[in-house]
C-alpha cells in the first residue's frame, strides 16, 4: 500500500442481519446509508492512526474494490475511516474517533 491508503476487508457479520422481531434482513436490502465494520489488512507508509489487524468503521459505498487471491478488499484513504475499535474498554464505548 502507498501513502495514506488503507486496505480493509468487510467483516462477514455485516451481511445478513436480523431485526428485533426476528425477521431476516438480507445484505442486499436498501435502507438508509449504513456504515460497516472491517479489518485492516494493509496500510501505506503515511498512515498514522491505524495498523494491520485493527477493526475500523467506514462507509463501504464510497470505496474502491480490489480482489487479491480470490478475496475482495476495499481500498480507501485513512481520512475516510470514521472510528477504530479497541479491545480496551476501561472508559467510553470502546471506540476512538
N, C-alpha and C positions, 0 to 999 in steps of 0.2 A: 504494500500500500504506500502511496506517496502523500506527502504534505499533511493536510488536516483531514484526510479521508479515514472513514471507519467502515469495516465490513461486518455486517450483522446478519445472523440467521434468526428468522422469526421463530418464537417458541411454539412448539406443537400445540400447547393448550390454548393458543389464541385462535384456533379453528372453530370447531363446533362448540356452541355454548348451550346452557340450559337456563330457562327463566326461573323465577322463584316459584312458579306454579308447576315446574317440571317439564315444560314444553321445550323440545329441542329446537334451537335456532341454528341453522346451517351457516357455515363460514361465508357463503355467497350472499346471504341476506343483506340488503342495503338498509342501513339505519343511519343514524347521524354519523358524522365522521368519528372514527374510533381510533384511538392511539393503540399501539401494540407493544408488547414486550419482546425483547430479543436478546440473544447472547452475542457479545463481541468476539469475532474470530480473527480479526486483523486490524491493526492501527498503523497509520502513517507516522513519519518521523516528527511531524508538527503537532501531533495530538498530545494534549496536556492533562486532560481530566479523566480519561477512561483508559483501561488496559484490557488486554485479552482476557476473556473469562467473565467480565462484568456483565450484569444484566441491565439493559437500558430501555427507556421508554421513548418512542418516536412515532411519527406519522408515516405508515408504510406506503401511502398513496403517492407521495411526492418523491420517491426514491428510485434509483436505477437498479435493475436486477442483473445479476451475473450468475452463470452456472459454472461451478468448479467440481469436477469429478462426480457429476450427477446430482449435486446438492445446490439448491438455489440460495443465494445470499443477496442482501441489499447493500449497496454502496452509497454512503452519504457523507456530508461534511459533519465534523464534530459539533458545529453550532446548531445542527438540525436535531440534536438529541434534546429531549425535554427533561429527563431525570435519569439518575443512576441508582439502582437498588444496592443496599448494603446489608450484609449479614448482621452487623451490629445494630441492635435496636434499643440501645440504652436510653436514647432520647428521640423524640419525634416519631415519624412514620416509618422509618427505615429507608427513606429516600432522601437524596440531596439533590438540589437543583443547581 
